[in-house]
Amino acid sequence: MKEVIKLPNNTLYKNRFEIKSETSNRLYVIAQRKSDGGLTCSCPGWIFNRNCKHIKTIEPLLKLNGNEKGLLE
């Protein structure tokens, strides 16, 4: 599994994580919007195509916590 680091929440996002790219030294931030619970990522795949392998890595971890909306609080 990729290296994942939990980050503190901020005013707009909760469940924030930093995840290292498998193909470069880049770090991406994945976060869950407080407003609607949607996930977002700072990687080019998400920004340009709304398709992100980083979110696919984090989603199961959120669901494993036992909350339908994927909250890790």
N, C-alpha and C positions, 0 to 999 in steps of 0.2 A: 504494500500500500504506500501511497505517496506520503511524504512528510506533511503533517497538518498541525498548525499551531492555532489555538483559540485566542482571539483578540477581544478586548473589552467592547461592550456595546457603546453606541453613541446616540445622538438625538434622533437619527433617521433609521438606523439599522440595529438589529440584534443578531445573535448567533453569527458573529463575524469570525472568519477563519482566514489564515494565510496558508497557502499551499504552494509548494515548489513545483515548478515545471519538471517533467521527466526528460525533456529534450534540451533544456537550456538552464542557465542559472537564474532565470526570472522567477519572481514571486508574484502570485496573484492573490487578490482578496475576494473572498466569497462572502456574501452577507444576505441576511433575510430582512426585507423591508418591514418595518413596524406597521405601516399603513395597511398592507394587504397580505403580508406573509410570503410574498413572492421572493424567489432567490435571484441574485444577480452576481456576476463575476467580472473582474477587471481584465480578463484575457481577450485577445482579438477574436477568438471563436464566438464568444458571447456578444461582444460589442457589434460585430459585423453580421453574424448569422443566427444569433440567439440559440446556439447549439454549443454546449460546453461540457467537456469531459470532467472538468473539475467539480462542477455542480453534481454530475452523476456520481462522483466519488463521495461527496458530502451528504447527498440526499439519504442514502441508507443509514448513515450515522445518525442523522436527525430523527428518522423514523424508528430506529432501534431504541431511542429514548422513551418510546411509548406514547407519544403525543401525536395525534392525527395531523396537526399543523406543523409538526417537526420542530418543536421548540425545545431548546436545551436549557431552559431556565430552571 
